[in-house]
């Protein structure tokens, strides 16, 4: 199988490694099937989409809508690299799933309004599917309303007309949207379980997501939440878009080897 690419931007190793473990565990992928690139540390370089089954963009302490003069040099570089990558992803309708930070990044790329109108504190909220969400293959089998973890200072307040709204919450109208057929972003975290969230509460205790003195209350509330349903979004993304590598060309015969096929590969081709 061609690997998936996880683009990460968390500078703190505890948060970065916890995110990677969560994506591995809840996607069902093995480490060699989910290649992590820490953008906050290493420039992205040249990406050939043909090398991957799909791209996942994790959450971030970066805010896509922050004024340019307030951004660090690292964030300005990351913003530019992601914008260039999304040029290719959207043009090719290449499988992409952006989580939390992905909403702002993909949203701005597509002309959405991203601001602090619908920020949400760290914790679980009720996510409700729209009519389009109920029909979307990535959300197949999910209940109409389910709990998911959020925690963000910015969100999409207005989607462009060509984007399809798939899910909302009472305090944030854009919880998930799709561009084209295969490019997705969620405001909620499809990878985040209680253990990893509690680790992040400690890491970002003083980052302005909640009063530092409320950290233990935030953890206690998280432990009472039922967040098993969002994991299905991540697993379905992997199952839907996993593609087989092409067999190596026969050295003896010198002819072209037949392409490997799979139902997921054929499914993606059918929806392009």
C-alpha positions, 0 to 999 in steps of 0.5 A: 500500500502507498503510505499516507502523509501526516503533516504535523506542526506541534513543536512540543514533542509530547503533543507531537508524538501523542498526535502521531500515536493517536492517528496511527491507532485510530486509523489502523495504520502501521508506522510505515504506512503513515509517514510523519513530517514535522513542518514546524521543524523541517521544510516540506520540500517537493511533494509528489502526490503519486507517492501517497494514498492521501494526505492528513493535516493534524491540528496546530497551535498556529492560527491560520487567520492570525495577522501576518505581522504576528506570525513567527517565521516558521508559521509564515513558511508553513503557511506558504508551503501548505498553500502551495500544496493545496494548490495541487491537492485541490486541482487534482481532487487528491484525498486530503483530510485536515483536522482542526488547523486544516479547517482554517488552512483549507478554508482560507485557501478556498476563500472562506472567512476564518476568524474568532467568531466561533471559537470553542473551548477544549472539550466535547461538543455535539456534532450534527450531520447536515443532509449532505453529511448524511450522504457523504461516504466518509460519514457513512454509518455515523449517527446524526449527532455524536460527540467529538473533542474540539478546542480552537481559537478560530473557525470558518464563519462563512464557507464559499459557495463551492464548498459542501457543509457536512457537519455543524455544532451548536457553537460552531456552524462549520464543523466539517466541509468538503471541496470537490469529492475527496478534499475534506476538513474537520474542525473537530478532532477525528483522532483525539481520544481522552488520554491524548487530550489530557496530555495536550491540556498539560502541554497547552495549559498556558496557551490561552485555550482555557484558564490554567487553573481549570486544567483538571476540570477540563480533564475531568469533563473530557473523561466523561465524554463519549468520543468513539464515533469520530474515529470512524471518519479517520478509519473510513478515510484510510479505507476509502483511499488506500492505494496499492503500489504499482508492481516493479517492472519485470527485469527479465522480461523488460515489459510493463507490469500490470497495475495493481488494483483494489476496490479503494483505488477503483473507488477513488478513480471513479469519484475524480 
